[in-house]
Amino acid sequence: MQAQITKEDDIIIIRLHGISDVESVADLDQACKKYCLQKKVIFNLADLNFVGSSGLDKLIGIISTLSHTSQIKICSARKEFQRIFATSLLGPIEICENEAKAKETFQDIN
């Protein structure tokens, strides 16, 4: 898995590409701790695939941990992953149709 991390205005956007596995998620965890604490963060999952549940579990853990200090949105997740995220213990994390909608929801908060 590769993560492209960019900043647009006051929002950190993490676009994930490729296959999620335990090793690649560990790298993402380090990047999130470095760049995303106490920020507005969008995880764009449009180009992400999962192999096995271990990578997915780790990604949910990263998002859950970040949600304690940051405002998190997930966007462009496939239907099967939307169900998993919706039923996990992520709390009040909004799942948006696409990145533009996720950005709009942050603007609605201000």
N, CA, C and O atoms as CSV, one atom per row, in Angstrom:
chain,resi,resn,atom,element,x,y,z
A,1,MET,N,N,0.836,-1.166,0.000
A,1,MET,CA,C,0.000,0.000,0.000
A,1,MET,C,C,0.887,1.237,0.000
A,1,MET,O,O,1.929,1.283,0.654
A,2,GLN,N,N,0.454,2.207,-0.733
A,2,GLN,CA,C,1.140,3.494,-0.744
A,2,GLN,C,C,0.172,4.551,-0.245
A,2,GLN,O,O,-1.030,4.484,-0.501
A,3,ALA,N,N,0.708,5.517,0.465
A,3,ALA,CA,C,-0.110,6.615,0.971
A,3,ALA,C,C,0.429,7.926,0.423
A,3,ALA,O,O,1.608,8.245,0.577
A,4,GLN,N,N,-0.441,8.666,-0.208
A,4,GLN,CA,C,-0.101,10.008,-0.668
A,4,GLN,C,C,-0.753,10.964,0.336
A,4,GLN,O,O,-1.978,11.007,0.457
A,5,ILE,N,N,0.070,11.721,1.047
A,5,ILE,CA,C,-0.437,12.637,2.060
A,5,ILE,C,C,-0.229,14.060,1.578
A,5,ILE,O,O,0.895,14.482,1.305
A,6,THR,N,N,-1.332,14.797,1.477
A,6,THR,CA,C,-1.263,16.190,1.042
A,6,THR,C,C,-2.058,17.051,2.015
A,6,THR,O,O,-2.871,16.555,2.795
A,7,LYS,N,N,-1.804,18.341,1.949
A,7,LYS,CA,C,-2.545,19.298,2.768
A,7,LYS,C,C,-3.234,20.282,1.841
A,7,LYS,O,O,-2.592,20.901,0.992
A,8,GLU,N,N,-4.535,20.425,2.003
A,8,GLU,CA,C,-5.311,21.391,1.241
A,8,GLU,C,C,-6.015,22.286,2.253
A,8,GLU,O,O,-6.883,21.837,3.002
A,9,ASP,N,N,-5.631,23.546,2.264
A,9,ASP,CA,C,-6.100,24.481,3.285
A,9,ASP,C,C,-5.754,23.904,4.655
A,9,ASP,O,O,-4.578,23.688,4.947
A,10,ASP,N,N,-6.744,23.651,5.493
A,10,ASP,CA,C,-6.451,23.118,6.827
A,10,ASP,C,C,-6.815,21.642,6.951
A,10,ASP,O,O,-7.007,21.142,8.060
A,11,ILE,N,N,-6.911,20.940,5.819
A,11,ILE,CA,C,-7.307,19.532,5.800
A,11,ILE,C,C,-6.152,18.666,5.292
A,11,ILE,O,O,-5.556,18.955,4.254
A,12,ILE,N,N,-5.849,17.613,6.029
A,12,ILE,CA,C,-4.868,16.615,5.595
A,12,ILE,C,C,-5.639,15.537,4.833
A,12,ILE,O,O,-6.612,14.986,5.346
A,13,ILE,N,N,-5.204,15.240,3.616
A,13,ILE,CA,C,-5.854,14.211,2.800
A,13,ILE,C,C,-4.870,13.067,2.607
A,13,ILE,O,O,-3.743,13.255,2.149
A,14,ILE,N,N,-5.330,11.878,2.970
A,14,ILE,CA,C,-4.515,10.676,2.824
A,14,ILE,C,C,-5.193,9.802,1.773
A,14,ILE,O,O,-6.253,9.224,2.015
A,15,ARG,N,N,-4.563,9.717,0.606
A,15,ARG,CA,C,-5.079,8.886,-0.483
A,15,ARG,C,C,-4.301,7.579,-0.471
A,15,ARG,O,O,-3.088,7.560,-0.680
A,16,LEU,N,N,-5.015,6.491,-0.225
A,16,LEU,CA,C,-4.386,5.180,-0.112
A,16,LEU,C,C,-4.552,4.408,-1.414
A,16,LEU,O,O,-5.637,4.366,-1.995
A,17,HIS,N,N,-3.454,3.795,-1.863
A,17,HIS,CA,C,-3.419,3.068,-3.139
A,17,HIS,C,C,-2.802,1.696,-2.912
A,17,HIS,O,O,-1.900,1.534,-2.090
A,18,GLY,N,N,-3.300,0.714,-3.651
A,18,GLY,CA,C,-2.674,-0.601,-3.629
A,18,GLY,C,C,-3.336,-1.543,-2.661
A,18,GLY,O,O,-4.534,-1.448,-2.392
A,19,ILE,N,N,-2.541,-2.456,-2.138
A,19,ILE,CA,C,-3.034,-3.518,-1.273
A,19,ILE,C,C,-2.599,-3.255,0.158
A,19,ILE,O,O,-1.417,-3.055,0.439
A,20,SER,N,N,-3.567,-3.257,1.050
A,20,SER,CA,C,-3.290,-3.039,2.466
A,20,SER,C,C,-2.839,-4.339,3.107
A,20,SER,O,O,-3.518,-5.361,3.006
A,21,ASP,N,N,-1.694,-4.296,3.763
A,21,ASP,CA,C,-1.225,-5.432,4.543
A,21,ASP,C,C,-0.600,-4.893,5.829
A,21,ASP,O,O,-0.483,-3.680,6.005
A,22,VAL,N,N,-0.211,-5.772,6.701
A,22,VAL,CA,C,0.273,-5.365,8.022
A,22,VAL,C,C,1.491,-4.448,7.922
A,22,VAL,O,O,1.569,-3.446,8.632
A,23,GLU,N,N,2.440,-4.781,7.047
A,23,GLU,CA,C,3.668,-3.990,6.952
A,23,GLU,C,C,3.398,-2.575,6.454
A,23,GLU,O,O,3.920,-1.610,7.013
A,24,SER,N,N,2.592,-2.447,5.415
A,24,SER,CA,C,2.340,-1.122,4.858
A,24,SER,C,C,1.508,-0.270,5.808
A,24,SER,O,O,1.659,0.952,5.837
A,25,VAL,N,N,0.640,-0.894,6.578
A,25,VAL,CA,C,-0.170,-0.142,7.528
A,25,VAL,C,C,0.711,0.394,8.659
A,25,VAL,O,O,0.424,1.461,9.203
A,26,ALA,N,N,1.769,-0.318,9.020
A,26,ALA,CA,C,2.691,0.172,10.052
A,26,ALA,C,C,3.344,1.482,9.606
A,26,ALA,O,O,3.508,2.400,10.410
A,27,ASP,N,N,3.714,1.566,8.336
A,27,ASP,CA,C,4.282,2.811,7.809
A,27,ASP,C,C,3.256,3.937,7.850
A,27,ASP,O,O,3.591,5.074,8.184
A,28,LEU,N,N,2.020,3.627,7.517
A,28,LEU,CA,C,0.953,4.622,7.570
A,28,LEU,C,C,0.750,5.111,8.996
A,28,LEU,O,O,0.546,6.304,9.222
A,29,ASP,N,N,0.803,4.212,9.942
A,29,ASP,CA,C,0.640,4.579,11.355
A,29,ASP,C,C,1.673,5.621,11.769
A,29,ASP,O,O,1.340,6.603,12.434
A,30,GLN,N,N,2.908,5.410,11.381
A,30,GLN,CA,C,3.976,6.366,11.716
A,30,GLN,C,C,3.721,7.721,11.062
A,30,GLN,O,O,3.900,8.760,11.699
A,31,ALA,N,N,3.305,7.719,9.800
A,31,ALA,CA,C,3.025,8.977,9.094
A,31,ALA,C,C,1.858,9.713,9.737
A,31,ALA,O,O,1.891,10.937,9.870
A,32,CYS,N,N,0.834,8.980,10.134
A,32,CYS,CA,C,-0.320,9.622,10.772
A,32,CYS,C,C,0.055,10.249,12.104
A,32,CYS,O,O,-0.411,11.343,12.425
A,33,LYS,N,N,0.888,9.573,12.881
A,33,LYS,CA,C,1.340,10.131,14.157
A,33,LYS,C,C,2.152,11.401,13.935
A,33,LYS,O,O,2.132,12.311,14.764
A,34,LYS,N,N,2.855,11.458,12.829
A,34,LYS,CA,C,3.698,12.615,12.536
A,34,LYS,C,C,2.904,13.800,11.995
A,34,LYS,O,O,3.176,14.942,12.368
A,35,TYR,N,N,1.928,13.551,11.124
A,35,TYR,CA,C,1.269,14.637,10.385
A,35,TYR,C,C,-0.184,14.919,10.756
A,35,TYR,O,O,-0.692,15.988,10.416
A,36,CYS,N,N,-0.868,14.012,11.433
A,36,CYS,CA,C,-2.326,14.111,11.501
A,36,CYS,C,C,-2.920,14.379,12.879
A,36,CYS,O,O,-4.135,14.548,12.992
A,37,LEU,N,N,-2.123,14.423,13.903
A,37,LEU,CA,C,-2.686,14.647,15.226
A,37,LEU,C,C,-3.285,16.049,15.327
A,37,LEU,O,O,-2.676,17.033,14.909
A,38,GLN,N,N,-4.478,16.115,15.885
A,38,GLN,CA,C,-5.207,17.364,16.096
A,38,GLN,C,C,-5.457,18.121,14.795
A,38,GLN,O,O,-5.338,19.346,14.746
A,39,LYS,N,N,-5.799,17.396,13.762
A,39,LYS,CA,C,-6.060,17.977,12.444
A,39,LYS,C,C,-7.405,17.479,11.916
A,39,LYS,O,O,-8.028,16.588,12.492
A,40,LYS,N,N,-7.826,18.070,10.823
A,40,LYS,CA,C,-8.940,17.554,10.031
A,40,LYS,C,C,-8.315,16.616,9.007
A,40,LYS,O,O,-7.409,17.011,8.274
A,41,VAL,N,N,-8.798,15.364,8.951
A,41,VAL,CA,C,-8.169,14.350,8.109
A,41,VAL,C,C,-9.228,13.615,7.291
A,41,VAL,O,O,-10.262,13.193,7.809
A,42,ILE,N,N,-8.940,13.475,6.000
A,42,ILE,CA,C,-9.779,12.666,5.109
A,42,ILE,C,C,-8.956,11.464,4.642
A,42,ILE,O,O,-7.854,11.617,4.114
A,43,PHE,N,N,-9.507,10.275,4.844
A,43,PHE,CA,C,-8.918,9.057,4.291
A,43,PHE,C,C,-9.680,8.714,3.023
A,43,PHE,O,O,-10.848,8.330,3.091
A,44,ASN,N,N,-9.038,8.847,1.861
A,44,ASN,CA,C,-9.642,8.511,0.585
A,44,ASN,C,C,-9.248,7.074,0.241
A,44,ASN,O,O,-8.074,6.779,0.019
A,45,LEU,N,N,-10.241,6.186,0.201
A,45,LEU,CA,C,-9.986,4.758,-0.002
A,45,LEU,C,C,-10.354,4.272,-1.394
A,45,LEU,O,O,-10.496,3.068,-1.606
A,46,ALA,N,N,-10.512,5.187,-2.351
A,46,ALA,CA,C,-10.963,4.825,-3.700
A,46,ALA,C,C,-10.082,3.773,-4.357
A,46,ALA,O,O,-10.593,2.897,-5.054
A,47,ASP,N,N,-8.784,3.836,-4.154
A,47,ASP,CA,C,-7.853,2.939,-4.844
A,47,ASP,C,C,-7.199,1.929,-3.911
A,47,ASP,O,O,-6.098,1.448,-4.179
A,48,LEU,N,N,-7.880,1.611,-2.818
A,48,LEU,CA,C,-7.318,0.692,-1.833
A,48,LEU,C,C,-8.007,-0.661,-1.896
A,48,LEU,O,O,-9.230,-0.746,-2.006
A,49,ASN,N,N,-7.207,-1.715,-1.824
A,49,ASN,CA,C,-7.714,-3.082,-1.758
A,49,ASN,C,C,-7.195,-3.715,-0.473
A,49,ASN,O,O,-6.117,-3.365,0.008
A,50,PHE,N,N,-7.963,-4.644,0.078
A,50,PHE,CA,C,-7.549,-5.329,1.294
A,50,PHE,C,C,-7.305,-6.793,0.994
A,50,PHE,O,O,-8.042,-7.425,0.238
A,51,VAL,N,N,-6.251,-7.319,1.605
A,51,VAL,CA,C,-5.975,-8.739,1.509
A,51,VAL,C,C,-5.961,-9.263,2.934
A,51,VAL,O,O,-5.049,-8.960,3.703
A,52,GLY,N,N,-6.951,-10.034,3.282
A,52,GLY,CA,C,-7.051,-10.533,4.647
A,52,GLY,C,C,-7.538,-9.456,5.587
A,52,GLY,O,O,-7.589,-8.277,5.237
A,53,SER,N,N,-7.893,-9.872,6.775
A,53,SER,CA,C,-8.454,-8.925,7.731
A,53,SER,C,C,-7.399,-8.198,8.552
A,53,SER,O,O,-7.707,-7.182,9.175
A,54,SER,N,N,-6.161,-8.689,8.571
A,54,SER,CA,C,-5.155,-8.066,9.433
A,54,SER,C,C,-4.846,-6.637,9.007
A,54,SER,O,O,-4.706,-5.761,9.861
A,55,GLY,N,N,-4.736,-6.384,7.710
A,55,GLY,CA,C,-4.491,-5.018,7.244
A,55,GLY,C,C,-5.664,-4.112,7.523
A,55,GLY,O,O,-5.484,-2.949,7.885
A,56,LEU,N,N,-6.867,-4.636,7.357
A,56,LEU,CA,C,-8.068,-3.857,7.637
A,56,LEU,C,C,-8.177,-3.546,9.128
A,56,LEU,O,O,-8.499,-2.419,9.504
A,57,ASP,N,N,-7.913,-4.531,9.971
A,57,ASP,CA,C,-7.958,-4.311,11.420
A,57,ASP,C,C,-6.978,-3.232,11.843
A,57,ASP,O,O,-7.305,-2.382,12.671
A,58,LYS,N,N,-5.792,-3.264,11.284
A,58,LYS,CA,C,-4.774,-2.269,11.628
A,58,LYS,C,C,-5.191,-0.881,11.154
A,58,LYS,O,O,-4.998,0.098,11.875
A,59,LEU,N,N,-5.761,-0.782,9.950
A,59,LEU,CA,C,-6.221,0.505,9.440
A,59,LEU,C,C,-7.332,1.066,10.326
A,59,LEU,O,O,-7.330,2.255,10.643
A,60,ILE,N,N,-8.276,0.220,10.725
A,60,ILE,CA,C,-9.336,0.662,11.633
A,60,ILE,C,C,-8.732,1.145,12.952
A,60,ILE,O,O,-9.197,2.131,13.524
A,61,GLY,N,N,-7.714,0.463,13.428
A,61,GLY,CA,C,-7.041,0.884,14.661
A,61,GLY,C,C,-6.408,2.254,14.530
A,61,GLY,O,O,-6.507,3.073,15.443
A,62,ILE,N,N,-5.757,2.512,13.402
A,62,ILE,CA,C,-5.137,3.822,13.161
A,62,ILE,C,C,-6.206,4.910,13.154
A,62,ILE,O,O,-6.061,5.940,13.812
A,63,ILE,N,N,-7.273,4.673,12.411
A,63,ILE,CA,C,-8.342,5.670,12.309
A,63,ILE,C,C,-8.989,5.888,13.672
A,63,ILE,O,O,-9.273,7.026,14.048
A,64,SER,N,N,-9.221,4.822,14.405
A,64,SER,CA,C,-9.827,4.928,15.728
A,64,SER,C,C,-8.950,5.749,16.673
A,64,SER,O,O,-9.450,6.617,17.388
A,65,THR,N,N,-7.660,5.481,16.678
A,65,THR,CA,C,-6.735,6.230,17.531
A,65,THR,C,C,-6.715,7.700,17.155
A,65,THR,O,O,-6.757,8.565,18.030
A,66,LEU,N,N,-6.650,7.991,15.866
A,66,LEU,CA,C,-6.649,9.385,15.415
A,66,LEU,C,C,-7.930,10.113,15.785
A,66,LEU,O,O,-7.916,11.316,16.048
A,67,SER,N,N,-9.033,9.384,15.804
A,67,SER,CA,C,-10.325,10.025,16.053
A,67,SER,C,C,-10.430,10.620,17.453
A,67,SER,O,O,-11.319,11.429,17.716
A,68,HIS,N,N,-9.532,10.228,18.352
A,68,HIS,CA,C,-9.547,10.787,19.704
A,68,HIS,C,C,-9.010,12.213,19.740
A,68,HIS,O,O,-9.355,12.987,20.633
A,69,THR,N,N,-8.165,12.563,18.771
A,69,THR,CA,C,-7.576,13.907,18.774
A,69,THR,C,C,-7.843,14.687,17.500
A,69,THR,O,O,-7.590,15.890,17.447
A,70,SER,N,N,-8.348,14.024,16.480
A,70,SER,CA,C,-8.517,14.645,15.165
A,70,SER,C,C,-9.949,14.460,14.675
A,70,SER,O,O,-10.674,13.582,15.142
A,71,GLN,N,N,-10.341,15.306,13.721
A,71,GLN,CA,C,-11.631,15.153,13.052
A,71,GLN,C,C,-11.390,14.304,11.799
A,71,GLN,O,O,-10.605,14.685,10.931
A,72,ILE,N,N,-12.059,13.164,11.708
A,72,ILE,CA,C,-11.782,12.196,10.653
A,72,ILE,C,C,-13.000,12.007,9.755
A,72,ILE,O,O,-14.134,11.949,10.230
A,73,LYS,N,N,-12.750,11.912,8.462
A,73,LYS,CA,C,-13.753,11.528,7.464
A,73,LYS,C,C,-13.139,10.419,6.619
A,73,LYS,O,O,-11.935,10.415,6.361
A,74,ILE,N,N,-13.976,9.485,6.195
A,74,ILE,CA,C,-13.567,8.444,5.262
A,74,ILE,C,C,-14.364,8.670,3.989
A,74,ILE,O,O,-15.564,8.940,4.046
A,75,CYS,N,N,-13.704,8.562,2.838
A,75,CYS,CA,C,-14.453,8.741,1.595
A,75,CYS,C,C,-14.047,7.707,0.561
A,75,CYS,O,O,-12.980,7.096,0.629
A,76,SER,N,N,-14.950,7.537,-0.401
A,76,SER,CA,C,-14.734,6.687,-1.575
A,76,SER,C,C,-14.424,5.235,-1.217
A,76,SER,O,O,-13.691,4.552,-1.932
A,77,ALA,N,N,-14.986,4.777,-0.112
A,77,ALA,CA,C,-14.803,3.376,0.273
A,77,ALA,C,C,-15.820,2.513,-0.468
A,77,ALA,O,O,-16.962,2.927,-0.672
A,78,ARG,N,N,-15.411,1.337,-0.863
A,78,ARG,CA,C,-16.331,0.399,-1.502
A,78,ARG,C,C,-17.418,-0.006,-0.506
A,78,ARG,O,O,-17.231,0.079,0.708
A,79,LYS,N,N,-18.547,-0.443,-1.040
A,79,LYS,CA,C,-19.711,-0.772,-0.200
A,79,LYS,C,C,-19.381,-1.763,0.907
A,79,LYS,O,O,-19.798,-1.575,2.050
A,80,GLU,N,N,-18.635,-2.818,0.582
A,80,GLU,CA,C,-18.329,-3.813,1.608
A,80,GLU,C,C,-17.493,-3.228,2.736
A,80,GLU,O,O,-17.635,-3.630,3.891
A,81,PHE,N,N,-16.621,-2.278,2.406
A,81,PHE,CA,C,-15.806,-1.647,3.432
A,81,PHE,C,C,-16.597,-0.601,4.207
A,81,PHE,O,O,-16.332,-0.376,5.389
A,82,GLN,N,N,-17.561,0.039,3.557
A,82,GLN,CA,C,-18.428,0.976,4.265
A,82,GLN,C,C,-19.174,0.254,5.385
A,82,GLN,O,O,-19.306,0.779,6.491
A,83,ARG,N,N,-19.658,-0.946,5.093
A,83,ARG,CA,C,-20.367,-1.724,6.123
A,83,ARG,C,C,-19.430,-2.071,7.275
A,83,ARG,O,O,-19.818,-1.992,8.441
A,84,ILE,N,N,-18.205,-2.452,6.951
A,84,ILE,CA,C,-17.241,-2.799,7.994
A,84,ILE,C,C,-16.932,-1.581,8.855
A,84,ILE,O,O,-16.924,-1.670,10.083
A,85,PHE,N,N,-16.676,-0.441,8.212
A,85,PHE,CA,C,-16.377,0.770,8.979
A,85,PHE,C,C,-17.578,1.211,9.802
A,85,PHE,O,O,-17.420,1.665,10.936
A,86,ALA,N,N,-18.766,1.084,9.248
A,86,ALA,CA,C,-19.977,1.515,9.955
A,86,ALA,C,C,-20.250,0.664,11.185
A,86,ALA,O,O,-20.795,1.165,12.168
A,87,THR,N,N,-19.882,-0.616,11.151
A,87,THR,CA,C,-20.154,-1.499,12.283
A,87,THR,C,C,-18.969,-1.645,13.230
A,87,THR,O,O,-19.083,-2.307,14.261
A,88,SER,N,N,-17.840,-1.041,12.897
A,88,SER,CA,C,-16.676,-1.125,13.786
A,88,SER,C,C,-16.848,-0.132,14.925
A,88,SER,O,O,-17.853,0.575,14.999
A,89,LEU,N,N,-15.891,-0.086,15.783
A,89,LEU,CA,C,-15.951,0.786,16.959
A,89,LEU,C,C,-15.336,2.148,16.688
A,89,LEU,O,O,-14.671,2.706,17.561
A,90,LEU,N,N,-15.544,2.694,15.494
A,90,LEU,CA,C,-14.927,3.965,15.141
A,90,LEU,C,C,-15.651,5.174,15.722
A,90,LEU,O,O,-15.108,6.278,15.704
A,91,GLY,N,N,-16.827,4.994,16.223
A,91,GLY,CA,C,-17.550,6.131,16.787
A,91,GLY,C,C,-18.099,7.037,15.703
A,91,GLY,O,O,-18.519,6.565,14.647
A,92,PRO,N,N,-18.100,8.334,15.959
A,92,PRO,CA,C,-18.782,9.267,15.049
A,92,PRO,C,C,-17.937,9.698,13.844
A,92,PRO,O,O,-17.775,10.893,13.599
A,93,ILE,N,N,-17.407,8.746,13.105
A,93,ILE,CA,C,-16.631,9.073,11.918
A,93,ILE,C,C,-17.542,8.982,10.708
A,93,ILE,O,O,-18.154,7.947,10.443
A,94,GLU,N,N,-17.620,10.084,9.982
A,94,GLU,CA,C,-18.521,10.149,8.838
A,94,GLU,C,C,-17.894,9.493,7.616
A,94,GLU,O,O,-16.709,9.673,7.334
A,95,ILE,N,N,-18.709,8.728,6.895
A,95,ILE,CA,C,-18.287,8.109,5.639
A,95,ILE,C,C,-18.964,8.880,4.520
A,95,ILE,O,O,-20.191,8.917,4.430
A,96,CYS,N,N,-18.151,9.494,3.667
A,96,CYS,CA,C,-18.662,10.354,2.602
A,96,CYS,C,C,-18.523,9.670,1.244
A,96,CYS,O,O,-17.676,8.799,1.047
A,97,GLU,N,N,-19.367,10.083,0.328
A,97,GLU,CA,C,-19.387,9.502,-1.016
A,97,GLU,C,C,-18.060,9.699,-1.747
A,97,GLU,O,O,-17.550,8.777,-2.384
A,98,ASN,N,N,-17.507,10.912,-1.648
A,98,ASN,CA,C,-16.253,11.208,-2.347
A,98,ASN,C,C,-15.497,12.294,-1.584
A,98,ASN,O,O,-15.977,12.820,-0.580
A,99,GLU,N,N,-14.324,12.611,-2.078
A,99,GLU,CA,C,-13.452,13.573,-1.398
A,99,GLU,C,C,-14.064,14.971,-1.348
A,99,GLU,O,O,-13.947,15.665,-0.338
A,100,ALA,N,N,-14.710,15.383,-2.423
A,100,ALA,CA,C,-15.338,16.708,-2.447
A,100,ALA,C,C,-16.402,16.830,-1.358
A,100,ALA,O,O,-16.481,17.852,-0.676
A,101,LYS,N,N,-17.222,15.787,-1.194
A,101,LYS,CA,C,-18.254,15.806,-0.152
A,101,LYS,C,C,-17.632,15.838,1.238
A,101,LYS,O,O,-18.138,16.519,2.130
A,102,ALA,N,N,-16.541,15.108,1.424
A,102,ALA,CA,C,-15.865,15.110,2.722
A,102,ALA,C,C,-15.337,16.505,3.063
A,102,ALA,O,O,-15.450,16.960,4.201
A,103,LYS,N,N,-14.765,17.172,2.072
A,103,LYS,CA,C,-14.284,18.541,2.287
A,103,LYS,C,C,-15.439,19.460,2.650
A,103,LYS,O,O,-15.313,20.296,3.545
A,104,GLU,N,N,-16.564,19.308,1.959
A,104,GLU,CA,C,-17.739,20.138,2.241
A,104,GLU,C,C,-18.216,19.965,3.678
A,104,GLU,O,O,-18.599,20.939,4.326
A,105,THR,N,N,-18.195,18.738,4.175
A,105,THR,CA,C,-18.672,18.515,5.548
A,105,THR,C,C,-17.787,19.211,6.559
A,105,THR,O,O,-18.273,19.662,7.595
A,106,PHE,N,N,-16.494,19.309,6.280
A,106,PHE,CA,C,-15.610,20.063,7.172
A,106,PHE,C,C,-15.952,21.543,7.113
A,106,PHE,O,O,-15.930,22.218,8.143
A,107,GLN,N,N,-16.267,22.062,5.936
A,107,GLN,CA,C,-16.626,23.469,5.812
A,107,GLN,C,C,-17.925,23.764,6.525
A,107,GLN,O,O,-18.096,24.855,7.070
A,108,ASP,N,N,-18.847,22.812,6.533
A,108,ASP,CA,C,-20.123,22.991,7.232
A,108,ASP,C,C,-19.933,23.105,8.740
A,108,ASP,O,O,-20.754,23.715,9.424
A,109,ILE,N,N,-18.851,22.519,9.265
A,109,ILE,CA,C,-18.577,22.557,10.700
A,109,ILE,C,C,-18.143,23.954,11.132
A,109,ILE,O,O,-18.479,24.404,12.227
A,110,ASN,N,N,-17.394,24.638,10.263
A,110,ASN,CA,C,-16.829,25.951,10.635
A,110,ASN,C,C,-17.874,27.012,10.741
A,110,ASN,O,O,-17.558,28.162,11.044
